[in-house]
Amino acid sequence: MSTYDLIVIGAGPGGYVCAIRAAQLGLKVACVEGRETLGGTCLNVGCIPSKALLHASHMLHETHENFEKMGLMGAKPKVDWGKMQGYKAETVGGNTKGIEFLFKKNKIDWLKGWASIEAPGKVKVGDTTHETKNIVIATGSEPASLKGVEVDNDAGIVVDSTGALSLPKIPKSMVVIGAGVIGLELGSAYARLGAEVTVVEFLDAITPGMDGEVQKQFQRILAKQGLKFVLGAAVSGVEVEKGKAEVKYKLRKDDSEHEIKAECVLVATGRRPYVAGLGLDKVGVALTDRGFVQIDDHWQTSVKGIYAIGDAVPGPMLAHKAEDEGMAVAEVIAGKHGHVNYDVIPGVIYTTPEVASVGLTEEAAKESGRKIKVGKFPFMGNARAKALFQAEGFVKMIADAETDRVLGCHIIGPNAGEMIHEVCVAMEFGASAQDIALTCHAHPTCSEAVREAALACGDGAIHA
Ligand SMILES: Cc1cc2nc3c(=O)[nH]c(=O)nc-3n(C[C@H](O)[C@H](O)[C@H](O)COP(=O)(O)OP(=O)(O)OC[C@H]3O[C@@H](n4cnc5c(N)ncnc54)[C@H](O)[C@@H]3O)c2cc1C
């Protein structure tokens, strides 16, 4: 048994990044992970496998819908589901092995097993109690359950996101409960693979919290791709009979009761923090009323020397938010000044087209009483997007009416998830819309649409 400077519990993007940064800063570090592989939800059953399926299904869509338009003739490919699952597994495996390599390179001990905290400075894994000066809880989250709905990932009929990534076959029909990011990404992937997908959502709009105009355009585009939407509907239960599921729901506007049958039901009603088995009540680590680990401005819990980050603490449940917190808390523990700017955390939906946003929505900016300018530019005016058959979206920039400072940006369009970062950098530097508008952007790129939206905050876009 050795004494560590830091034991990180959980090797997701929060935990493994924290461990690496702490080791780089000269600390003696161990990371406990109960899963067989490193990388957490993100690498094993989240970001990475879902993006592999989204990419493969997007490629299929391109061959079926757009190849002939470009003069690319030939037999249309069929899906070999086993091989597609193999591609997904290989992508995941390559990435999880990569973290193992980084642990070795940075001399981080991987303590294999499930950890509990015996006391501040004492972490038990299996039968061994390890001593450490600091502990970081990075145990992540798990899919939230829904009353009246029993998930059975092995049966593959009523599944959560983990089950949906490894279905035994592509279902002919699928009901997605919840029109959030995960439901829409996986729903759109299966729709492109041939499933008839219906999304049932409690609220009256998809992707709650997103800019209203983006929500509407996004729904329109997904509907054109074949997804059906039932909004304002409260699911009361799911019954499984003879290998088929029946989803019962009530429309909130008139209390009328309905049902839909499907081969597969994906429950995507959000995620909740996972801290089971850690023994937090025993050591006195306080939780919020929603079950997140309560932290102060330096990610310290209510117990000195025990910190928490990532999905286990309040804030957006995103891998890059967890990573930033991981780096920052490692710096705090090493005696430096860790910092996360929570106002500039991008959010991306990896559908086709992608949806990306950062900062304030128009609604939130107005609600805060700020005077704002809105610059909008449609991808119809962008030559590159038209060549990609992805000209349906737009870039919308929000700037302060008096100072011109960029307050937010919302993009629905090709590679939006890559384009958003120039706005993130601009916001970190406190840039104005004019700063972006005066920056030369290469032609022909989709990023020119960002510049045009910035121009639209001033004297006007050129190509609109
Ligand atoms: C389908 C899906 C798609 C997603 N796509 C994206 C995306 O595109 N972009 C994005 O930013 N986010 C995405 N997310 C969210 C992202 O995966 C999470 O925000 C991120 O993984 C959180 O990181 P974390 O380090 O806090 O926790 P996690 O990644 O959940 O890792 C926590 C780890 O801790 C381990 N653990 C828990 N308790 C213990 C214990 N007691 N002892 C030892 N180990 C323990 C767990 O086994 C787990 O491996 C997606 C999520 C899902 C489900």
The ligand as a Tripos MOL2 file, in Angstrom:
@<TRIPOS>MOLECULE
LIG
   53    58     1     0     0
SMALL
NO_CHARGES

@<TRIPOS>ATOM
      1 C1        -25.2450    8.2240  -25.2910 C.3       1 LIG1
      2 C2        -24.4910    9.3850  -24.7300 C.ar      1 LIG1
      3 C3        -23.8890   10.2900  -25.5880 C.ar      1 LIG1
      4 C4        -23.1810   11.3630  -25.0820 C.ar      1 LIG1
      5 N1        -22.6030   12.2210  -25.9640 N.ar      1 LIG1
      6 C5        -21.9000   13.2660  -25.5010 C.ar      1 LIG1
      7 C6        -21.2470   14.1390  -26.3930 C.ar      1 LIG1
      8 O1        -21.2980   13.9670  -27.6040 O.2       1 LIG1
      9 N2        -20.5430   15.1720  -25.8780 N.ar      1 LIG1
     10 C7        -20.4610   15.3950  -24.5290 C.ar      1 LIG1
     11 O2        -19.8200   16.3510  -24.1110 O.2       1 LIG1
     12 N3        -21.0770   14.5770  -23.6540 N.ar      1 LIG1
     13 C8        -21.7700   13.5100  -24.1070 C.ar      1 LIG1
     14 N4        -22.3560   12.6560  -23.2180 N.ar      1 LIG1
     15 C9        -22.2080   12.9350  -21.7860 C.3       1 LIG1
     16 C10       -20.8220   12.4940  -21.2830 C.3       1 LIG1
     17 O3        -20.6590   11.1190  -21.5410 O.3       1 LIG1
     18 C11       -20.6970   12.7840  -19.8010 C.3       1 LIG1
     19 O4        -20.9790   14.1450  -19.5590 O.3       1 LIG1
     20 C12       -19.2820   12.4850  -19.3140 C.3       1 LIG1
     21 O5        -18.9450   11.1480  -19.5550 O.3       1 LIG1
     22 C13       -19.1590   12.7950  -17.8270 C.3       1 LIG1
     23 O6        -17.8630   12.5230  -17.4260 O.3       1 LIG1
     24 P1        -17.5060   12.1330  -15.9230 P.3       1 LIG1
     25 O7        -16.0250   11.9390  -15.9110 O.co2     1 LIG1
     26 O8        -18.1090   13.0890  -14.9880 O.co2     1 LIG1
     27 O9        -18.2460   10.7400  -15.6420 O.3       1 LIG1
     28 P2        -18.3420    9.3520  -16.4430 P.3       1 LIG1
     29 O10       -17.8780    9.4700  -17.8390 O.co2     1 LIG1
     30 O11       -19.7230    8.8700  -16.2080 O.co2     1 LIG1
     31 O12       -17.3060    8.4390  -15.7000 O.3       1 LIG1
     32 C14       -17.4480    8.0410  -14.3690 C.3       1 LIG1
     33 C15       -16.6870    6.7470  -14.1680 C.3       1 LIG1
     34 O13       -16.6400    6.4980  -12.7690 O.3       1 LIG1
     35 C16       -16.7330    5.1030  -12.5380 C.3       1 LIG1
     36 N5        -17.1900    4.9020  -11.1740 N.ar      1 LIG1
     37 C17       -18.3690    5.2820  -10.6220 C.ar      1 LIG1
     38 N6        -18.4030    4.9810   -9.3110 N.ar      1 LIG1
     39 C18       -17.2120    4.3790   -9.0330 C.ar      1 LIG1
     40 C19       -16.6470    3.8340   -7.8500 C.ar      1 LIG1
     41 N7        -17.2990    3.8730   -6.6880 N.pl3     1 LIG1
     42 N8        -15.4280    3.2600   -7.9510 N.ar      1 LIG1
     43 C20       -14.7440    3.2190   -9.1220 C.ar      1 LIG1
     44 N9        -15.2310    3.7310  -10.2650 N.ar      1 LIG1
     45 C21       -16.4400    4.3200  -10.2130 C.ar      1 LIG1
     46 C22       -17.7500    4.6590  -13.5870 C.3       1 LIG1
     47 O14       -17.5980    3.2750  -13.8540 O.3       1 LIG1
     48 C23       -17.3710    5.5400  -14.7750 C.3       1 LIG1
     49 O15       -16.4790    4.8670  -15.6350 O.3       1 LIG1
     50 C24       -23.0550   11.5450  -23.6880 C.ar      1 LIG1
     51 C25       -23.6430   10.6410  -22.8120 C.ar      1 LIG1
     52 C26       -24.3400    9.5650  -23.3200 C.ar      1 LIG1
     53 C27       -24.9440    8.5930  -22.3660 C.3       1 LIG1
@<TRIPOS>BOND
     1     1     2 1
     2     2     3 ar
     3     2    52 ar
     4     3     4 ar
     5     4     5 ar
     6     4    50 ar
     7     5     6 ar
     8     6     7 ar
     9     6    13 1
    10     7     8 2
    11     7     9 ar
    12     9    10 ar
    13    10    11 2
    14    10    12 ar
    15    12    13 ar
    16    13    14 ar
    17    14    15 1
    18    14    50 ar
    19    15    16 1
    20    16    17 1
    21    16    18 1
    22    18    19 1
    23    18    20 1
    24    20    21 1
    25    20    22 1
    26    22    23 1
    27    23    24 1
    28    24    25 2
    29    24    26 1
    30    24    27 1
    31    27    28 1
    32    28    29 2
    33    28    30 1
    34    28    31 1
    35    31    32 1
    36    32    33 1
    37    33    34 1
    38    33    48 1
    39    34    35 1
    40    35    36 1
    41    35    46 1
    42    36    37 ar
    43    36    45 ar
    44    37    38 ar
    45    38    39 ar
    46    39    40 ar
    47    39    45 ar
    48    40    41 1
    49    40    42 ar
    50    42    43 ar
    51    43    44 ar
    52    44    45 ar
    53    46    47 1
    54    46    48 1
    55    48    49 1
    56    50    51 ar
    57    51    52 ar
    58    52    53 1
@<TRIPOS>SUBSTRUCTURE
     1 LIG1         1 GROUP 0 **** ****
